[in-house]
Amino acid sequence: MRKITLYLTLFFIHIGVLSAQQLTNIEKKLANQVVDEMPYALAQLKQAVNTNSGTMNFAGVKAVGMQFKEEFDLLGFTTKWHDGSEFNRAGHLSASYITNDANTKLLLIGHLDTVFTKNDDFQTYQEVKPGFVAGPGITDMKGGDVIILTALKAMKAQGLLDNLNIKVVMTGDEEKSGRPLSLSKKLLIDSGKWADIALGFEDGDSNIKTAVIARRGASSWWLGVKAKSAHSSQVFREDIGFGAIYEMARILNEFRIQLSQEQSLTFNPGNLMGGTKVNFDHKKSQGQVFGKDNVIAKEAMANGDIRALSPEQEKNTRKVMKQIITENLAHTNPEIEFYDGYPPMPPTEANRKLLTMYSKVSESLGYGEVIAVDPRKAGAADISFVAEYVDMALDGLGLMGNGGHTKDEVADMSSLKKNTQKAALLMYRLGQNQ
């Protein structure tokens, strides 16, 4: 890869210098600068959380984007709002800081949207007890966005930004991707092709002692079965067969038997319908079915997802599923379709080295070791679209808490300072590896 050998060599040299787990004078000043930035960071977080930005609330998503755009403009970044009308979403924000004095190209990833709609009753930033704040999207991931901004502000204040070439991408459709993906993810992918290292500021598994070196992908499938229909008293006859529901049950059970023990792989049927007539609306994820207990089912359908840790695992899973449907019961006709979504971000040795560097930063600050999260505990995220293009990738660096995607979403505010300091020092150290 482009600079991976150089990165890892300099990494080990750098870690050797810092083996005593002490901060340099520059790093102490940077960590203290983050503390000074905290009051403004809290104000920025409160403003962002109090602006509804459910994915399909285009005005709200853009409003949060404009809030951060203004801040990046003040830092001297070149910013742009990328309209999302071509993929039926609000759009994305990009901010760039490019200097001829730096070699390291760093991509920082956030997102502006949340899962909470404009009409949801969970809308505001509210302290629930000392040190803990509830709010829609506070950990997923407006807190992460604020960490990106605040870490860069601290570096700017200490005159440390010029050691890096930086691109920030904050997408407006992470929670519900626009289609086609070739358009909605183009900015991310192009930025990944430019970068050497990608850092994602999602909340991972919301444990400050972990970070993400691997994410499973998220794709989907649709399974349909058609069969010969007749009076139920004739089921199992050689010339009639078993009907659509029996065939659907066979297929799903074979999926479970043949694939459920594979490590890190999951696949789940989320909808299942069968009868004489089936009508399903994919956009609304709901449908109607008609059938009688004395009639052999003529149609059946199911759809679900696949979560795989590598492209190879995803490919093999689809192959096995296709093979299973070819072994169909008599007088049934099954078919399956697959739909691409988030690609996997497989674990790599380089990602592990980057995690080790991040952990050393944490230990230098007195916050303890950071280990890799179990991929089963962290869902898909935007960083997966760039992981194959960069030399190193690390995610889960955002604001920690619990209850993401629910009305119980609460942030542990002590993690705001800690993870901002860790992000700032990690970026500083990466900038020294020229």
Protein Blocks (a to p, Z undefined) as FASTA:
>chain_A
ZZlmmmmmmmmmmmmmmmnopacfklmmmmmmmmmmmmmmmmmmmmmmmpccbfklmmlm
mmmmmmmmmmmmmnopacddddfklnopabdcddddddfkbmbdcdddddfbdfbdfkbc
bfbdcdfbghiacdehklmomkmmmmmmmmmmmmmmnopmmmpccdddddfklmoccddf
klmmmmmmmmmmmpmbdcdfbekjopakbccfbdcdddddddddddddddfklgoiaklo
nojmlmmmmmmmmmmmmmmmpghiacddfbdcddjbdcddfklopacddddfkbccfbdc
dddddddfbfklmmmmmmmmmmmmmmccehiacddddddddddddddfklmmmmmmmmmm
mmmnonopaddddfklpccdfklmmmmmmmbdcehiaccdehihiakbccdfklmmmmmm
mmmmmmmmmmmmZZ
